[in-house]
Amino acid sequence: MFLYVLATGLIGLDQSWTKQYDFVVDCNCGLALVEKNGKFGYVSEQGKLLVSLIYEVSMVFSEDRAAVMVGGSDVMLI
């Protein structure tokens, strides 16, 4: 049990990049969903912005795809 707590604590130590966003969803498929000022995008596990913060609505990745909304009603998979 102690090793589990220690390991999970260490995993979160290098997550200082999360502070620059209003909302962060844990990494899935190697990408984390982030939100800032009402726009969504995706970052790598290290916090590098990979998909710009341009989406009005965005879902987490599943099976290497994510649903996003741009322009109020255009839903697409990226």
C-alpha positions as CSV (number, residue, x, y, z in Angstrom):
1,M,0.0,0.0,0.0
2,F,2.8,2.4,0.9
3,L,4.5,1.8,-2.4
4,Y,1.3,2.6,-4.3
5,V,0.8,5.9,-2.4
6,L,4.4,6.8,-3.0
7,A,4.2,5.9,-6.7
8,T,1.0,7.9,-7.4
9,G,2.4,10.8,-5.5
10,L,5.5,10.9,-7.6
11,I,3.5,10.7,-10.8
12,G,1.8,14.0,-10.0
13,L,5.0,15.9,-9.1
14,D,5.8,16.9,-12.7
15,Q,2.4,18.4,-13.4
16,S,3.1,22.1,-12.8
17,W,2.0,22.9,-16.3
18,T,-1.6,22.2,-15.3
19,K,-1.7,25.6,-13.4
20,Q,-1.8,27.6,-16.6
21,Y,-5.2,26.1,-17.5
22,D,-8.7,26.6,-15.9
23,F,-9.6,22.9,-16.4
24,V,-7.5,19.8,-17.1
25,V,-8.8,16.2,-17.7
26,D,-6.2,13.4,-17.1
27,C,-4.3,12.1,-20.1
28,N,-6.1,9.6,-22.3
29,C,-4.4,8.2,-25.4
30,G,-1.4,10.3,-24.5
31,L,-3.3,13.6,-24.6
32,A,-4.9,15.7,-21.9
33,L,-8.0,17.8,-22.5
34,V,-7.4,21.4,-21.3
35,E,-9.6,24.5,-21.1
36,K,-8.7,28.1,-20.7
37,N,-11.0,31.1,-21.1
38,G,-13.9,29.0,-22.4
39,K,-11.8,27.3,-25.2
40,F,-10.6,23.7,-25.3
41,G,-7.5,22.0,-26.7
42,Y,-5.2,19.1,-26.0
43,V,-1.7,18.9,-24.5
44,S,0.8,16.0,-24.3
45,E,1.5,14.3,-20.9
46,Q,4.4,16.7,-20.5
47,G,2.1,19.8,-21.0
48,K,3.2,20.7,-24.6
49,L,0.2,22.2,-26.5
50,L,-0.5,19.9,-29.4
51,V,-4.0,21.0,-30.5
52,S,-4.7,24.7,-30.1
53,L,-7.3,26.0,-27.7
54,I,-9.9,26.8,-30.4
55,Y,-12.9,24.5,-29.6
56,E,-16.1,25.6,-27.9
57,V,-16.9,22.0,-26.7
58,S,-14.5,19.1,-26.6
59,M,-14.6,15.5,-25.3
60,V,-11.7,13.3,-24.1
61,F,-10.0,11.0,-26.6
62,S,-11.3,7.5,-27.0
63,E,-10.0,5.0,-29.5
64,D,-7.7,7.7,-30.9
65,R,-10.6,10.1,-31.7
66,A,-12.3,13.0,-29.9
67,A,-15.5,14.9,-30.6
68,V,-15.2,18.7,-30.8
69,M,-17.4,21.6,-31.6
70,V,-16.5,24.7,-33.5
71,G,-18.8,27.5,-34.6
72,G,-21.7,26.6,-32.4
73,S,-23.0,23.5,-34.2
74,D,-20.3,21.9,-36.2
75,V,-19.4,18.7,-34.5
76,M,-16.4,16.8,-35.8
77,L,-14.0,14.1,-34.9
78,I,-10.3,14.8,-34.6
